[in-house]
Amino acid sequence: MARKPASPPPDRDTQRFHEDAAITTMRGGAETPDLDKGVETIREVVRTLAPKPGVYRMLDARGEVLYVGKARALRNRVVNYTQVERLPNRLRRMVSQTRSMTIVTTNSEAEALLLEAQLIKRYRPPYNVLLRDDKSFPFILLRSDHAFPRLMKHRGARKAKGNYYGPFASAGSVNTTINALQKLFLLRSCTDSFMARRDRPCLLYQIKRCSAPCVDRIDEQGYADLVRQAKDFLGGKSGAVQREIETQMSAAAEALDFERAAMLRDRLRAATFIQGSQAINAEGVGNADVFAIAAKGGQVGIQAFFIRGGQNWGHRAFFPTHTDGLDEVEIMTSFLAQFYEEVPPPRLILVDRALPEADLLAEALHEGAGGKVEISVPQRGDRRRLMEQAERNAIEALDRRLAETGTKAKILAELAEFLELGDVPRRIEIYDNSHIQGTHALGGMVVAGPEGFLKGQYRKFNIKRAETRPGDDFAMMREVMARRFGRVQEEDPDRDSGTWPDLVLIDGGKGQMTAVRETLEELGIEDVPLIAVSKGPDRNAGREHFHFPDGREKMLPLTSPVLFYLQQLRDEAHRYAIGAHRAKRSRAITASPLDEIPGIGPARKRALLLHFGTAGKVRAASLDDLKRAPGVSEAVAQTIYDFYHPGG
């Protein structure tokens, strides 16, 4: 039976890629690997392929993506998988599981490289190198949609008008830089609505971190000069900006305006702080990303430095997975393609070794960089010294990773022994509930593995079933478990996708344990290990009791590393559930009855409230009154009236 292939994911320019032929063969009747069947599947596909550039996906009998690859000539590349005697063991295993393929042709090999990176990030296939990083990179945004532009931190899609500076390696590095920039350029960080409501300067003006344009302490031209200086400084002209401020300070001192001279002196100190806080000397490099790779003990680490305007904007270590049997050049190439799928590339990328596909990768990144991209291996000078520092950091980061992994493996082994598990858990799910006297109730699920918390797999469950009484923690836990495991039973009944937990940790005592055990038994699930964690006498941390499904209890010594680890898991679930609850409560506080009316967005809601004063007066208004409201058409007025007067 033919299987309908999955469509390609949305990308930056969907017109560039098109599904030329979705080629599938019979799905195969067995899940067990079969090398001959896999080879025959690929041969059937090869017969229909043309020597065009494109991307291919290997799929197993269930339609799950095993591998995503690109090719300059699809036929020539895919046929190699039928020559099994030349394949390494890793690819032989992949071929033995292959039961169908999907082909997408592109206009060029560079486009195929971009599409390959998109598909890898979407499907996360088990035979591709994967960049495991769930965090987006923060940027500094200097907005341009206001007479007095705002300086702010930004994550996510870059839709707002303005100048973006980054990426920064972490929220901490961007926050430190923004604080220093506020002292240096006195640009506002408040929202437009907050600024419009001010009738006197806020605290930031008092501590000399804002020029108070909200109350006309600076005119538009003076603020524009500060914005220009900020753009020059962030664009790499820090020396020119410092010289300009020094000249202004000298002029103020000669004019005996000592207050202004002192203010300019403080700004110069802020500029010196920003430059002095750079742990890496990148002067003369301009805008560049620097990457060095290290391999040891079966693991790979890649160190990245982000240099903008000759300033170090932070560094981060990455640890790609699924790298067994691959050479470091192939890992680096795949890493860069996936990394720049989310991050805009600079015009210069420095790597620690020659990449055979460097020209192809540079061509693929041309559009995102807004010009020609150079990928090179530095040989001398400042660039070489910077690369040597990146190489040292890559080795040190990998050594720390291996040490942490060894410690974590030992703790997990001791955890499995203490909790009487059959094997070391690879996926631990921790559950907690949060509410205030039954209101805004929700449950939180946190996931942890051998490499730490898997934040991309966290889930929250809004408590919504009618039979769940407000404030009943046991009933809430029953609802959460029924929904979580009912869904995973439906989506993955064979338990081969890695979404079933090896251990369920519950924040609670005997009552929560009983509720969870009974719920899973009703679903026919009796082989998932369950442990409930409750605090001991006087709720003292360190005296936790661990409750087993059969009613037994255990404790751990106060200094046990396993106890610390379990406390960390429990506390993370508690933090996540409380955070989600607070967010839900905040939304409820700011909610308006007008939000329930279909077709009423923020702009119309604001216009109605400004015209009538309160939501209650909107509800009491006649149809003619609604029609007279600004920004409300007759059709919208009728919709509002019908919503509040369903009987006419």
Number of C-alpha atoms within 10 A of each C-alpha: 8 10 15 11 17 11 11 16 11 12 14 11 7 10 7 13 20 14 14 12 13 18 21 23 17 12 19 19 8 11 12 10 18 18 18 12 16 24 21 16 23 23 15 15 20 19 10 10 18 12 13 18 23 29 26 24 23 25 24 22 19 14 18 18 23 20 24 25 21 26 23 19 18 22 19 15 16 19 16 13 19 20 11 16 9 11 14 11 12 12 16 22 16 21 29 19 24 31 29 29 24 24 23 24 28 23 13 17 22 23 22 25 26 22 31 24 22 22 23 24 18 12 14 18 20 16 20 19 23 21 21 14 13 10 10 16 17 22 23 21 22 23 17 15 11 10 12 20 19 19 25 19 17 20 14 10 8 12 6 13 12 16 15 18 20 21 24 25 21 17 16 12 15 24 17 12 19 20 15 20 22 21 22 29 26 24 26 23 19 16 11 14 8 9 18 11 10 13 10 12 17 15 11 17 16 11 9 17 21 23 24 24 21 22 16 12 15 13 14 13 11 12 22 16 12 17 21 12 21 22 17 16 19 19 16 18 15 22 11 13 19 19 12 12 19 17 13 16 22 16 14 17 15 11 11 11 13 14 11 16 21 14 14 21 18 15 25 20 15 20 22 15 15 19 15 11 12 14 12 18 17 22 16 13 18 17 20 24 22 26 25 24 26 21 16 11 8 9 17 24 24 25 24 24 26 23 26 24 21 23 26 25 22 21 21 16 21 18 21 20 17 16 18 13 11 12 10 16 16 14 22 23 17 21 21 17 22 23 16 17 19 15 14 15 23 25 20 20 20 22 22 21 15 13 18 11 13 16 15 14 23 22 18 23 27 17 13 18 17 12 13 16 22 19 21 17 18 20 11 10 10 15 19 15 15 20 23 15 17 25 22 14 23 25 20 16 20 24 18 12 18 17 12 13 15 12 13 19 15 15 20 21 16 16 20 17 13 13 16 11 16 10 12 18 18 15 19 20 22 26 27 28 27 24 19 12 10 16 13 20 25 23 27 25 25 26 23 20 16 16 12 11 17 17 13 11 13 16 16 18 19 17 22 14 10 7 9 17 14 18 15 12 22 18 19 29 28 21 22 24 22 16 13 14 16 14 12 14 16 9 12 13 11 10 12 8 10 10 12 20 19 20 21 19 26 25 21 23 19 20 13 24 26 19 18 25 22 16 19 18 11 10 13 10 14 12 10 13 19 20 25 26 24 21 16 14 10 7 10 10 14 17 17 24 21 24 25 21 16 9 10 10 16 12 15 16 11 13 9 12 18 21 20 16 15 16 16 12 22 22 15 20 26 21 15 22 26 20 14 21 24 16 13 15 17 12 11 11 9 7 11 12 12 21 12 11 15 11 11 17 12 11 9 17 19 14 15 22 16 12 15 17 12 14 15 12 13 20 17 14 16 13 15 12 12 23 18 13 18 12 15 18 13 15 10 17 20 16 17 22 22 14 15 14 11 7 6 7
